[in-house]
Amino acid sequence: MTVHDSAQKAFTEVVRDRRATPNFLSDPVPDADLEKILAAGLKAPSAYNLQPWRFVVVRDLANRMKLRVAALNQPKIEEAPVVLIACAGLAGWKEGDLEEVIALARANGYGDEVRYASWRRNVSSFFASEAGPIGGIAPDVAVWGNRHTMIAFTTMMWMAETLGYDTAPMEGFDEGKVKSAFSIPPEIRIVALLAIGRRKGPDKLFAGRFPMSRTVFAEKWGDAITLSSTS
Ligand SMILES: Cc1cc2nc3c(=O)[nH]c(=O)nc-3n(C[C@H](O)[C@H](O)[C@H](O)COP(=O)(O)O)c2cc1C
């Protein structure tokens, strides 16, 4: 469609220049690019390859307007040609996903029956510990779902930016309203929204980040890290 179709930005440039885009033009995202964006996210890693993420792709204007209403009336949801609803399935592992993942591994020649048996045991005991804590800490399944879904989500964000698009991640939505507007089942959690398109107007200014010394520690919590490459 445009020069952006073939041009791919370097990842370092993408990381430096990405901003959460406040406003979008209505220019469409061609299917070929959307497919690259979605496929990139679906390659994300997940524990036992369980892939608990699910994405609803919202492109229809009437649906974007519905989503906007369920998401604090944020104008960018109606403006951007594509908005993804990133969801996490917390029970899929026991509803067929684990067996499907094992079948997939088998078809790809990965692992053997001993390994698959250990996957079954480990996954079941991980989730069983929700009721009876192991080591004093029960797994928080919402965190578990969020952990994986955000990797896929973020990979989609970076791929979109690499292809020359602008993006806006969002947590400002009413989960119940989004679920009922998009027929999302009760056992599914909504993790975040991602608008993808081309920004309208100049980019937002970079608001800065904490220095590394404030958020990265060496060896134990609180100890500053020193790297020979930084002052
Ligand atoms: C998970 C997540 C949720 C966010 N939710 C919203 C949101 O609902 N509305 C919004 O305008 N910005 C939202 N933002 C954008 C942040 O405000 C923005 O990333 C932050 O201010 C830093 O700006 P930058 O991304 O342009 O560097 C969200 C960002 C993330 C990562």
The ligand as a Tripos MOL2 file, in Angstrom:
@<TRIPOS>MOLECULE
LIG
   31    33     1     0     0
SMALL
NO_CHARGES

@<TRIPOS>ATOM
      1 C1         -0.3570   -2.1270   29.7860 C.3       1 LIG1
      2 C2         -0.4870   -0.6680   29.4520 C.ar      1 LIG1
      3 C3         -1.7000   -0.0480   29.6220 C.ar      1 LIG1
      4 C4         -1.8740    1.2900   29.2380 C.ar      1 LIG1
      5 N1         -3.1280    1.8400   29.2970 N.ar      1 LIG1
      6 C5         -3.3360    3.0450   28.7310 C.ar      1 LIG1
      7 C6         -4.6580    3.5270   28.5850 C.ar      1 LIG1
      8 O1         -5.6530    2.8660   28.9080 O.2       1 LIG1
      9 N2         -4.8220    4.7540   28.0130 N.ar      1 LIG1
     10 C7         -3.7660    5.4990   27.5950 C.ar      1 LIG1
     11 O2         -3.9760    6.5980   27.0780 O.2       1 LIG1
     12 N3         -2.4860    5.0490   27.7170 N.ar      1 LIG1
     13 C8         -2.2500    3.8330   28.2440 C.ar      1 LIG1
     14 N4         -0.9830    3.3360   28.3090 N.ar      1 LIG1
     15 C9          0.1370    4.1110   27.7550 C.3       1 LIG1
     16 C10         1.0590    4.6520   28.8570 C.3       1 LIG1
     17 O3          0.4690    5.7680   29.4500 O.3       1 LIG1
     18 C11         2.4080    4.9860   28.2090 C.3       1 LIG1
     19 O4          2.9760    3.7940   27.7220 O.3       1 LIG1
     20 C12         3.3590    5.6220   29.2080 C.3       1 LIG1
     21 O5          2.8740    6.8740   29.6190 O.3       1 LIG1
     22 C13         4.7500    5.8380   28.6150 C.3       1 LIG1
     23 O6          4.6620    6.5070   27.3920 O.3       1 LIG1
     24 P1          5.3170    5.9020   26.0790 P.3       1 LIG1
     25 O7          4.7960    4.5130   25.9270 O.co2     1 LIG1
     26 O8          4.8570    6.7920   24.9650 O.co2     1 LIG1
     27 O9          6.7890    5.9610   26.2720 O.co2     1 LIG1
     28 C14        -0.7750    2.0300   28.7260 C.ar      1 LIG1
     29 C15         0.4710    1.3910   28.6130 C.ar      1 LIG1
     30 C16         0.6100    0.0730   28.9530 C.ar      1 LIG1
     31 C17         1.9390   -0.6010   28.7490 C.3       1 LIG1
@<TRIPOS>BOND
     1     1     2 1
     2     2     3 ar
     3     2    30 ar
     4     3     4 ar
     5     4     5 ar
     6     4    28 ar
     7     5     6 ar
     8     6     7 ar
     9     6    13 1
    10     7     8 2
    11     7     9 ar
    12     9    10 ar
    13    10    11 2
    14    10    12 ar
    15    12    13 ar
    16    13    14 ar
    17    14    15 1
    18    14    28 ar
    19    15    16 1
    20    16    17 1
    21    16    18 1
    22    18    19 1
    23    18    20 1
    24    20    21 1
    25    20    22 1
    26    22    23 1
    27    23    24 1
    28    24    25 2
    29    24    26 1
    30    24    27 1
    31    28    29 ar
    32    29    30 ar
    33    30    31 1
@<TRIPOS>SUBSTRUCTURE
     1 LIG1         1 GROUP 0 **** ****
